[in-house]
Amino acid sequence: MLIASADMQSAVALGQALQAQGYRVLRRRVLRNLGMVISTIGLPPGTPVAGQLGALRQVNPQQWMDANHRYRLMAGGGAGPLRHAAEQLLKWPRSGACQGKGQRIGLLDTQIHADRAGLGGRLVQQSFLSAGVEPAVSPHGTEVAALLASPAGLLPQARLLAGGIFRQRGKAQDTTAEILVRALDWLLGQQVRVINLSLGGPRNLVVELALQRVMAQDVAVVAAAGNGGADGPPVYPAAQPGVLAVTAVDQDRHPYRKATHGDYVDLSAPGVDVFVPLRDGPVYRSGTSYAAPFVSAALALALESGRSVEAARGILLRGTLDLGPPGRDPVFGQGLLQAPVCP
């Protein structure tokens, strides 16, 4: 389990009470930028997490606690010949004023290979995996980074502040709520204005608290809406209020066949057979993972000239191209993203 406390004194007191009941305090971390201490708690052997959470919440109704949930990448394969289809759909600008110079974008994903993504010195990267934990072998983070900020990407002069948070466990690749929250704390200290989360999982109250505090500091959070299909459950953190949830469409503005539908979906962006410009040769990828960076890049442009996140969000949501039935709907959200006008 994960438990968020206001300070170390409170965390220690709660930990002592839990230890007396047979729980184990595995570790504590002070997250200064988020203003909290998170404790990772081990349950007695054979104890169901859901039952214990329910019992502890009854005793401590004001405490932020949840399971240490796992999160997955929201990606799939793809193949397609249309290099510029996505940019044409969005009317993406290529003028000198729209290069993202001075923009700092946060990214939590798999480890990024800077040379392959063509980022050079515009990448600051830190791993949040413990010693001995194998990093995920997926190129997902490299591809998302290249889409965002490679020389042929959306914002070729932006800086990326990236946290490597995904691990390899056999054939599975995932991260945990604990790792995600630690990385969010680090990003706040890097003065980013936009955070891209091309990942998803179940609702988690500790992650929710962390993201509330991130957004309270006027930082925009963009997340993939999910690849669970039309009837899939809501995917978090995209479904959390305040987070911009991005679904995927193809070059004909049709919804991605695996996209999760729901009232929480805010925007549509290209996410089917998206051209990803890697230095050793382009690849084509599909999934809401690859739609999210278009919105993150658009937000970065809209935030220029000193705008607030609320104002920048409004520019994107008001400027969409309506798809599907008139108005907002659970398939396309507010509609297809259109690039904002550069300052």
ZAPA-295656 format. One record per residue: residue number from 1; residue in one letter; x negated, y, z negated of N, C-alpha, C in turn. Coordinates in steps of 0.1 Angstrom, whole numbers, plus 5000, padded with zeros to 4 digits. Layout:
# ZAPA-295656
 lumro semi  n.u  n.v  n.w ca.u ca.v ca.w  c.u  c.v  c.w
   NUM    a    X    Y    Z    X    Y    Z    X    Y    Z
...
END
This chain:
# ZAPA-295656
 lumro semi  n.u  n.v  n.w ca.u ca.v ca.w  c.u  c.v  c.w
     1    m 4992 4988 5000 5000 5000 5000 4991 5012 5000
     2    l 4997 5024 5004 4991 5037 5003 4999 5045 4994
     3    i 4992 5053 4986 4999 5062 4977 4992 5076 4978
     4    a 5000 5086 4980 4994 5100 4981 4997 5107 4967
     5    s 4987 5113 4962 4988 5120 4949 4983 5135 4951
     6    a 4988 5143 4942 4984 5158 4944 4970 5160 4940
     7    d 4964 5152 4931 4950 5155 4927 4944 5142 4921
     8    m 4931 5142 4918 4925 5129 4914 4930 5125 4900
     9    q 4933 5135 4891 4938 5131 4878 4951 5123 4879
    10    s 4960 5128 4888 4973 5121 4890 4970 5107 4896
    11    a 4961 5106 4905 4958 5094 4912 4952 5083 4902
    12    v 4943 5088 4893 4937 5079 4884 4948 5074 4874
    13    a 4956 5083 4869 4967 5079 4859 4976 5069 4865
    14    l 4980 5071 4878 4989 5062 4884 4982 5048 4887
    15    g 4970 5049 4891 4962 5037 4893 4961 5028 4880
    16    q 4959 5035 4869 4957 5028 4856 4971 5021 4853
    17    a 4982 5028 4855 4995 5022 4853 4997 5010 4862
    18    l 4993 5011 4874 4995 5000 4883 4986 4988 4880
    19    q 4974 4991 4876 4965 4980 4873 4970 4972 4861
    20    a 4977 4978 4852 4983 4971 4840 4994 4962 4845
    21    q 4999 4964 4857 5010 4956 4862 5005 4945 4872
    22    g 4992 4944 4873 4986 4934 4882 4982 4939 4896
    23    y 4983 4952 4898 4979 4957 4911 4964 4960 4911
    24    r 4958 4961 4923 4943 4965 4923 4942 4978 4931
    25    v 4934 4987 4925 4930 4999 4933 4918 4996 4941
    26    l 4920 4995 4954 4909 4992 4963 4900 5003 4966
    27    r 4905 5015 4967 4897 5027 4970 4906 5040 4969
    28    r 4899 5051 4966 4905 5064 4966 4897 5073 4975
    29    r 4904 5082 4981 4897 5092 4990 4904 5106 4987
    30    v 4895 5116 4985 4900 5130 4984 4900 5136 4998
    31    l 4912 5140 5003 4914 5146 5016 4917 5161 5013
    32    r 4906 5169 5013 4907 5183 5009 4915 5191 5018
    33    n 4914 5189 5031 4921 5197 5041 4936 5195 5041
    34    l 4940 5183 5037 4954 5179 5036 4959 5182 5022
    35    g 4950 5185 5012 4954 5187 4999 4960 5176 4991
    36    m 4954 5164 4993 4959 5152 4986 4948 5142 4984
    37    v 4951 5132 4975 4943 5121 4973 4950 5109 4977
    38    i 4945 5100 4985 4952 5088 4989 4945 5076 4982
    39    s 4953 5067 4977 4948 5055 4970 4953 5043 4978
    40    t 4944 5034 4981 4948 5021 4987 4949 5011 4977
    41    i 4961 5005 4976 4965 4996 4965 4966 4981 4970
    42    g 4960 4972 4964 4962 4958 4967 4973 4952 4958
    43    l 4982 4944 4964 4993 4938 4957 4988 4925 4951
    44    p 4995 4920 4940 4992 4906 4935 4994 4896 4946
    45    p 4986 4885 4947 4988 4875 4957 5002 4870 4959
    46    g 5006 4869 4971 5019 4863 4974 5031 4873 4972
    47    t 5028 4885 4969 5038 4895 4966 5043 4902 4979
    48    p 5056 4902 4982 5061 4909 4994 5060 4924 4993
    49    v 5055 4930 5003 5053 4945 5003 5066 4952 5001
    50    a 5076 4949 5009 5089 4956 5009 5095 4956 4995
    51    g 5095 4944 4989 5101 4943 4975 5094 4952 4965
    52    q 5081 4951 4966 5073 4959 4956 5074 4974 4958
    53    l 5075 4978 4971 5077 4992 4974 5090 4997 4968
    54    g 5101 4989 4970 5114 4993 4965 5114 4995 4950
    55    a 5107 4985 4943 5107 4986 4928 5099 4998 4924
    56    l 5087 5000 4930 5079 5012 4926 5086 5025 4929
    57    r 5093 5026 4940 5100 5038 4943 5111 5042 4933
    58    q 5117 5031 4928 5127 5034 4917 5121 5040 4905
    59    v 5109 5035 4901 5102 5040 4889 5096 5053 4892
    60    n 5091 5056 4904 5084 5068 4908 5090 5074 4920
    61    p 5103 5080 4919 5110 5084 4930 5104 5096 4937
    62    q 5095 5104 4930 5089 5116 4936 5075 5113 4943
    63    q 5071 5100 4942 5058 5097 4947 5058 5093 4962
    64    w 5049 5098 4969 5048 5094 4984 5040 5081 4984
    65    m 5046 5071 4988 5040 5058 4989 5046 5050 5001
    66    d 5038 5041 5007 5043 5032 5017 5033 5021 5020
    67    a 5038 5012 5028 5028 5001 5032 5017 5007 5041
    68    n 5006 5001 5041 4995 5005 5050 4997 5000 5064
    69    h 5007 5006 5070 5012 5001 5083 5001 5001 5094
    70    r 5003 4993 5104 4994 4993 5116 5000 5000 5128
    71    y 4991 5006 5136 4995 5014 5147 4988 5008 5160
    72    r 4995 5009 5171 4989 5004 5183 4988 5015 5194
    73    l 4981 5012 5204 4980 5021 5216 4992 5019 5224
    74    m 4997 5030 5230 5009 5030 5239 5005 5030 5253
    75    a 4998 5020 5258 4992 5020 5271 4996 5007 5279
    76    g 4994 5008 5292 4996 4996 5301 4988 4998 5313
    77    g 4988 4988 5322 4981 4989 5334 4988 4997 5345
    78    g 4981 4998 5356 4987 5006 5367 4979 5005 5379
    79    a 4984 5008 5391 4976 5009 5403 4984 5018 5413
    80    g 4977 5028 5419 4985 5036 5428 4975 5045 5436
    81    p 4979 5049 5448 4970 5057 5457 4971 5072 5456
    82    l 4980 5077 5448 4983 5091 5448 4975 5099 5438
    83    r 4964 5104 5441 4955 5111 5432 4961 5123 5425
    84    h 4968 5131 5433 4973 5144 5428 4988 5144 5425
    85    a 4994 5133 5425 5009 5132 5423 5013 5138 5409
    86    a 5006 5135 5399 5010 5140 5385 5009 5156 5385
    87    e 4998 5161 5390 4996 5176 5390 5006 5183 5398
    88    q 5010 5176 5409 5020 5183 5418 5034 5183 5411
    89    l 5037 5172 5404 5049 5172 5397 5051 5183 5386
    90    l 5039 5186 5380 5039 5196 5369 5036 5210 5374
    91    k 5032 5211 5387 5027 5224 5392 5015 5229 5384
    92    w 5006 5219 5382 4995 5222 5373 4985 5233 5379
    93    p 4982 5243 5372 4973 5254 5377 4958 5250 5378
    94    r 4951 5255 5388 4937 5252 5388 4928 5264 5389
    95    s 4934 5276 5385 4927 5288 5386 4916 5289 5375
    96    g 4907 5298 5376 4896 5299 5366 4902 5302 5352
    97    a 4913 5309 5351 4919 5312 5338 4925 5300 5331
    98    c 4927 5289 5338 4934 5278 5333 4925 5266 5330
    99    q 4913 5268 5327 4903 5257 5325 4902 5252 5311
   100    g 4909 5259 5301 4908 5255 5287 4896 5260 5280
   101    k 4889 5270 5285 4877 5275 5278 4880 5280 5264
   102    g 4873 5275 5255 4875 5280 5241 4886 5271 5233
   103    q 4893 5263 5240 4903 5255 5234 4897 5243 5227
   104    r 4902 5240 5215 4897 5228 5207 4909 5219 5205
   105    i 4908 5207 5211 4919 5197 5211 4914 5185 5203
   106    g 4923 5181 5194 4920 5169 5186 4926 5156 5193
   107    l 4918 5145 5191 4922 5133 5197 4919 5122 5188
   108    l 4929 5113 5184 4926 5101 5176 4929 5089 5184
   109    d 4919 5081 5186 4921 5070 5196 4909 5060 5194
   110    t 4907 5052 5205 4895 5044 5205 4883 5052 5207
   111    q 4871 5046 5205 4858 5053 5207 4857 5058 5221
   112    i 4852 5070 5223 4850 5076 5236 4836 5075 5241
   113    h 4834 5071 5253 4821 5071 5260 4820 5084 5267
   114    a 4812 5093 5261 4812 5107 5267 4807 5107 5281
   115    d 4797 5099 5284 4791 5100 5298 4801 5095 5308
   116    r 4808 5084 5305 4818 5078 5314 4830 5088 5316
   117    a 4833 5095 5306 4844 5105 5307 4840 5118 5312
   118    g 4826 5120 5314 4821 5133 5320 4823 5145 5310
   119    l 4822 5142 5297 4824 5153 5288 4811 5161 5284
   120    g 4800 5154 5285 4787 5161 5282 4788 5166 5267
   121    g 4784 5179 5265 4783 5184 5252 4796 5190 5247
   122    r 4807 5187 5254 4820 5192 5250 4828 5182 5241
   123    l 4821 5172 5236 4828 5162 5227 4821 5161 5214
   124    v 4828 5162 5203 4824 5160 5190 4832 5147 5185
   125    q 4825 5137 5181 4832 5124 5178 4827 5119 5165
   126    q 4837 5113 5157 4833 5107 5145 4841 5094 5143
   127    s 4835 5084 5138 4842 5071 5136 4847 5071 5122
   128    f 4859 5065 5120 4865 5064 5107 4867 5049 5103
   129    l 4859 5041 5109 4859 5026 5106 4849 5024 5096
   130    s 4852 5015 5086 4842 5011 5076 4830 5004 5082
   131    a 4819 5004 5075 4807 4996 5080 4811 4982 5082
   132    g 4806 4976 5093 4809 4962 5096 4822 4959 5103
   133    v 4830 4969 5105 4843 4968 5112 4840 4970 5127
   134    e 4844 4961 5135 4841 4962 5150 4851 4972 5156
   135    p 4845 4982 5163 4854 4991 5170 4861 4984 5182
   136    a 4873 4989 5185 4881 4984 5196 4873 4985 5209
   137    v 4874 4975 5217 4867 4975 5230 4875 4982 5241
   138    s 4887 4986 5238 4895 4992 5249 4889 5005 5253
   139    p 4890 5008 5267 4886 5021 5272 4896 5032 5270
   140    h 4907 5029 5263 4918 5038 5262 4914 5052 5258
   141    g 4906 5054 5248 4902 5067 5243 4894 5075 5254
   142    t 4885 5067 5260 4877 5073 5271 4886 5078 5282
   143    e 4896 5070 5286 4905 5074 5297 4914 5086 5293
   144    v 4919 5086 5281 4927 5098 5277 4918 5110 5276
   145    a 4906 5109 5271 4897 5120 5271 4894 5126 5285
   146    a 4891 5116 5294 4888 5120 5308 4900 5128 5314
   147    l 4912 5123 5312 4924 5129 5317 4925 5143 5311
   148    l 4922 5145 5299 4923 5158 5292 4913 5168 5297
   149    a 4900 5163 5297 4889 5174 5297 4877 5170 5305
   150    s 4878 5160 5314 4867 5157 5323 4866 5168 5333
   151    p 4855 5169 5341 4854 5180 5352 4866 5179 5361
   152    a 4872 5168 5364 4883 5167 5372 4896 5165 5364
   153    g 4896 5168 5351 4907 5166 5343 4916 5179 5342
   154    l 4925 5179 5333 4934 5190 5331 4928 5203 5326
   155    l 4919 5202 5317 4912 5213 5310 4897 5211 5310
   156    p 4891 5213 5321 4877 5209 5323 4867 5217 5314
   157    q 4871 5227 5308 4862 5235 5299 4866 5234 5284
   158    a 4876 5226 5281 4880 5224 5267 4870 5216 5259
   159    r 4870 5217 5246 4862 5209 5237 4872 5199 5231
   160    l 4867 5186 5230 4874 5176 5223 4868 5172 5210
   161    l 4876 5172 5200 4872 5167 5186 4879 5154 5184
   162    a 4872 5143 5185 4878 5130 5186 4874 5121 5174
   163    g 4884 5114 5169 4882 5104 5158 4884 5090 5164
   164    g 4874 5082 5162 4875 5068 5166 4881 5060 5154
   165    i 4894 5056 5156 4901 5050 5145 4906 5036 5148
   166    f 4904 5030 5160 4909 5017 5163 4898 5006 5162
   167    r 4902 4995 5156 4893 4984 5154 4897 4972 5162
   168    q 4888 4963 5164 4890 4950 5171 4892 4939 5161
   169    r 4903 4932 5161 4906 4921 5152 4910 4909 5161
   170    g 4900 4901 5165 4902 4890 5174 4906 4896 5188
   171    k 4918 4893 5193 4923 4899 5205 4931 4911 5203
   172    a 4934 4914 5190 4943 4926 5187 4934 4938 5185
   173    q 4940 4950 5188 4934 4963 5186 4944 4971 5179
   174    d 4940 4976 5167 4950 4984 5159 4942 4994 5150
   175    t 4950 5002 5143 4945 5010 5132 4955 5010 5121
   176    t 4952 5016 5110 4961 5016 5099 4965 5030 5095
   177    a 4975 5031 5087 4980 5044 5082 4969 5051 5074
   178    e 4961 5043 5066 4950 5049 5058 4940 5056 5067
   179    i 4935 5049 5077 4925 5054 5086 4931 5067 5094
   180    l 4943 5066 5098 4949 5077 5105 4950 5089 5097
   181    v 4954 5088 5084 4955 5100 5075 4941 5106 5073
   182    r 4931 5097 5071 4917 5103 5069 4913 5111 5081
   183    a 4916 5105 5093 4911 5112 5105 4919 5125 5107
   184    l 4932 5126 5103 4939 5138 5104 4933 5149 5095
   185    d 4929 5145 5083 4922 5154 5074 4910 5160 5080
   186    w 4902 5152 5087 4890 5156 5093 4893 5166 5105
   187    l 4903 5163 5113 4907 5172 5124 4911 5186 5119
   188    l 4918 5186 5107 4921 5199 5102 4909 5208 5099
   189    g 4898 5201 5095 4886 5208 5092 4878 5213 5104
   190    q 4882 5208 5116 4876 5211 5128 4883 5222 5136
   191    q 4893 5229 5130 4900 5240 5136 4906 5237 5149
   192    v 4912 5225 5151 4919 5222 5163 4932 5229 5163
   193    r 4938 5232 5175 4951 5238 5175 4962 5227 5180
   194    v 4957 5217 5187 4966 5206 5192 4959 5193 5189
   195    i 4968 5183 5185 4963 5170 5182 4971 5160 5191
   196    n 4964 5152 5199 4970 5142 5208 4970 5128 5201
   197    l 4981 5122 5199 4982 5109 5193 4989 5099 5203
   198    s 4981 5093 5211 4986 5083 5221 4987 5069 5215
   199    l 4995 5068 5204 4996 5057 5196 5010 5056 5189
   200    g 5013 5045 5183 5026 5044 5177 5028 5032 5168
   201    g 5038 5033 5159 5041 5022 5150 5053 5026 5142
   202    p 5055 5020 5130 5067 5022 5122 5066 5035 5114
   203    r 5077 5040 5109 5077 5051 5101 5069 5049 5088
   204    n 5060 5058 5084 5052 5057 5072 5053 5070 5064
   205    l 5057 5070 5052 5059 5082 5044 5046 5089 5041
   206    v 5035 5082 5039 5022 5089 5037 5017 5096 5049
   207    v 5018 5089 5061 5015 5096 5073 5024 5108 5076
   208    e 5037 5106 5073 5046 5117 5075 5042 5129 5066
   209    l 5038 5127 5054 5034 5138 5045 5022 5145 5051
   210    a 5012 5137 5056 5000 5142 5062 5003 5151 5074
   211    l 5012 5146 5083 5015 5154 5095 5023 5166 5091
   212    q 5032 5166 5081 5039 5178 5077 5029 5189 5073
   213    r 5018 5185 5066 5008 5194 5062 4999 5199 5073
   214    v 4997 5190 5083 4990 5195 5095 4998 5205 5102
   215    m 5011 5202 5105 5019 5212 5112 5022 5225 5105
   216    a 5022 5224 5091 5023 5236 5083 5012 5246 5085
   217    q 5000 5241 5090 4989 5250 5092 4988 5255 5107
   218    d 5000 5254 5114 5002 5259 5127 4993 5251 5137
   219    v 4993 5238 5135 4986 5229 5145 4997 5221 5151
   220    a 4997 5220 5165 5007 5212 5172 5003 5197 5172
   221    v 5013 5189 5171 5010 5174 5172 5019 5169 5183
   222    v 5012 5162 5192 5019 5155 5204 5017 5140 5203
   223    a 5027 5133 5205 5026 5118 5204 5034 5111 5215
   224    a 5029 5099 5218 5035 5090 5228 5049 5085 5222
   225    a 5059 5086 5230 5073 5082 5226 5074 5067 5225
   226    g 5065 5059 5231 5066 5045 5229 5069 5037 5241
   227    n 5065 5024 5242 5066 5015 5253 5075 5003 5249
   228    g 5085 5005 5240 5093 4994 5236 5105 4991 5244
   229    g 5107 4998 5255 5119 4996 5263 5131 5004 5259
   230    a 5141 5004 5267 5152 5013 5265 5159 5011 5251
   231    d 5159 4998 5246 5166 4995 5233 5156 4993 5222
   232    g 5144 4997 5224 5134 4996 5213 5136 5005 5202
   233    p 5131 5002 5190 5133 5011 5178 5125 5023 5180
   234    p 5128 5034 5173 5120 5046 5173 5105 5044 5170
   235    v 5097 5051 5177 5082 5049 5175 5077 5062 5167
   236    y 5069 5059 5157 5063 5070 5149 5048 5070 5152
   237    p 5042 5082 5151 5048 5095 5146 5056 5103 5156
   238    a 5058 5098 5168 5066 5106 5178 5080 5110 5173
   239    a 5086 5101 5165 5100 5103 5161 5101 5112 5148
   240    q 5089 5116 5143 5089 5125 5131 5093 5139 5136
   241    p 5102 5146 5128 5106 5159 5132 5094 5168 5132
   242    g 5093 5177 5143 5082 5186 5145 5072 5181 5154
   243    v 5070 5168 5155 5061 5162 5165 5067 5162 5179
   244    l 5060 5166 5189 5065 5166 5203 5063 5152 5208
   245    a 5075 5146 5211 5075 5132 5216 5076 5132 5231
   246    v 5066 5125 5237 5065 5125 5252 5068 5111 5258
   247    t 5077 5111 5267 5080 5099 5275 5073 5100 5288
   248    a 5074 5089 5296 5067 5088 5309 5077 5086 5321
   249    v 5073 5093 5332 5081 5091 5344 5071 5089 5355
   250    d 5076 5083 5367 5068 5081 5378 5068 5092 5388
   251    q 5062 5090 5399 5060 5101 5409 5074 5105 5415
   252    d 5084 5097 5414 5097 5100 5419 5106 5105 5408
   253    r 5100 5108 5396 5108 5113 5384 5117 5103 5378
   254    h 5114 5090 5381 5122 5079 5375 5115 5075 5362
   255    p 5123 5071 5352 5117 5068 5339 5108 5055 5340
   256    y 5098 5055 5332 5089 5044 5331 5097 5032 5325
   257    r 5096 5021 5332 5105 5009 5329 5103 5004 5314
   258    k 5092 5007 5308 5089 5002 5294 5092 5013 5284
   259    a 5095 5025 5288 5096 5036 5279 5107 5034 5269
   260    t 5104 5038 5256 5114 5038 5246 5123 5050 5247
   261    h 5136 5047 5246 5146 5058 5247 5150 5062 5233
   262    g 5155 5075 5231 5159 5079 5218 5161 5094 5217
   263    d 5170 5098 5208 5172 5112 5206 5160 5120 5202
   264    y 5150 5114 5198 5137 5121 5194 5129 5125 5205
   265    v 5131 5119 5217 5123 5122 5229 5124 5137 5233
   266    d 5113 5144 5234 5113 5159 5236 5111 5162 5251
   267    l 5101 5156 5257 5096 5160 5270 5093 5147 5278
   268    s 5093 5149 5292 5089 5139 5301 5076 5144 5308
   269    a 5067 5135 5311 5055 5138 5318 5050 5126 5326
   270    p 5042 5128 5336 5037 5117 5344 5030 5106 5335
   271    g 5035 5094 5337 5029 5083 5329 5030 5070 5336
   272    v 5031 5070 5349 5032 5057 5357 5021 5058 5368
   273    d 5012 5049 5369 5001 5050 5379 4994 5063 5379
   274    v 4991 5068 5367 4984 5081 5366 4969 5079 5370
   275    f 4964 5088 5378 4950 5088 5382 4942 5093 5371
   276    v 4932 5085 5366 4923 5089 5356 4909 5090 5361
   277    p 4903 5102 5361 4890 5105 5368 4878 5101 5359
   278    l 4874 5089 5360 4862 5085 5353 4850 5086 5362
   279    r 4838 5089 5356 4826 5091 5364 4822 5079 5372
   280    d 4824 5067 5367 4820 5055 5374 4831 5049 5383
   281    g 4841 5058 5386 4852 5054 5395 4865 5055 5388
   282    p 4875 5061 5395 4888 5063 5389 4896 5050 5387
   283    v 4905 5051 5377 4914 5040 5374 4928 5046 5374
   284    y 4938 5037 5375 4952 5041 5374 4959 5035 5362
   285    r 4965 5042 5354 4971 5037 5342 4985 5041 5340
   286    s 4993 5033 5332 5007 5036 5329 5009 5035 5314
   287    g 5020 5042 5310 5023 5041 5296 5026 5055 5290
   288    t 5033 5056 5280 5036 5069 5274 5023 5075 5268
   289    s 5013 5066 5265 4999 5071 5261 4994 5081 5271
   290    y 4996 5079 5284 4990 5087 5294 4998 5099 5298
   291    a 5011 5099 5293 5019 5110 5295 5016 5121 5285
   292    a 5013 5117 5273 5011 5126 5262 5000 5137 5265
   293    p 4989 5133 5271 4978 5143 5273 4983 5155 5282
   294    f 4992 5152 5291 4997 5164 5299 5004 5174 5290
   295    v 5011 5170 5280 5018 5179 5272 5008 5186 5262
   296    s 4998 5178 5257 4988 5184 5249 4980 5195 5256
   297    a 4977 5192 5269 4969 5202 5277 4978 5215 5279
   298    a 4991 5212 5283 5000 5224 5285 5002 5232 5272
   299    l 5002 5226 5261 5004 5233 5248 4991 5242 5246
   300    a 4980 5236 5249 4967 5243 5247 4967 5256 5255
   301    l 4972 5255 5268 4973 5267 5276 4983 5277 5271
   302    a 4995 5272 5266 5005 5280 5261 5001 5287 5248
   303    l 4992 5281 5240 4987 5287 5228 4977 5299 5229
   304    e 4972 5300 5242 4963 5311 5244 4970 5325 5242
   305    s 4963 5335 5241 4968 5349 5238 4974 5349 5224
   306    g 4969 5340 5215 4973 5341 5201 4987 5337 5197
   307    r 4993 5330 5206 5007 5325 5203 5007 5315 5191
   308    s 5018 5315 5184 5020 5304 5174 5024 5291 5181
   309    v 5023 5280 5173 5028 5268 5179 5043 5268 5182
   310    e 5051 5274 5174 5065 5275 5176 5068 5282 5189
   311    a 5061 5293 5192 5062 5300 5204 5058 5292 5216
   312    a 5047 5285 5215 5042 5277 5226 5051 5265 5229
   313    r 5056 5259 5219 5066 5248 5220 5078 5253 5228
   314    g 5083 5265 5224 5094 5271 5231 5092 5273 5246
   315    i 5080 5278 5249 5077 5280 5263 5078 5267 5271
   316    l 5072 5256 5265 5073 5243 5272 5087 5238 5273
   317    l 5094 5238 5262 5108 5233 5262 5118 5240 5271
   318    r 5116 5254 5272 5125 5262 5280 5121 5261 5295
   319    g 5109 5257 5298 5104 5257 5311 5105 5244 5319
   320    t 5112 5234 5313 5112 5221 5319 5121 5220 5331
   321    l 5119 5210 5339 5128 5207 5350 5138 5196 5345
   322    d 5150 5199 5345 5160 5190 5340 5161 5177 5348
   323    l 5161 5166 5341 5163 5153 5348 5174 5145 5342
   324    g 5180 5136 5349 5191 5128 5344 5204 5137 5343
   325    p 5212 5134 5333 5224 5142 5331 5221 5156 5326
   326    p 5229 5166 5329 5226 5179 5325 5223 5181 5310
   327    g 5212 5188 5307 5209 5190 5293 5200 5179 5288
   328    r 5197 5180 5275 5188 5171 5268 5195 5157 5268
   329    d 5187 5146 5269 5192 5133 5268 5181 5124 5263
   330    p 5185 5111 5258 5175 5102 5252 5166 5096 5261
   331    v 5167 5097 5274 5158 5091 5284 5147 5101 5287
   332    f 5150 5113 5291 5140 5123 5295 5138 5134 5285
   333    g 5145 5134 5274 5144 5146 5265 5149 5158 5271
   334    q 5142 5169 5270 5145 5182 5275 5143 5183 5290
   335    g 5135 5173 5296 5132 5173 5310 5118 5172 5313
   336    l 5114 5173 5326 5100 5172 5330 5092 5184 5327
   337    l 5081 5182 5320 5072 5193 5317 5068 5200 5330
   338    q 5067 5214 5329 5062 5222 5340 5051 5231 5334
   339    a 5040 5232 5340 5028 5238 5335 5031 5253 5331
   340    p 5027 5258 5320 5029 5272 5317 5021 5281 5325
   341    v 5025 5294 5326 5017 5304 5333 5005 5307 5325
   342    c 4993 5307 5331 4981 5310 5323 4980 5325 5320
   343    p 4974 5329 5309 4973 5343 5305 4966 5351 5316
END
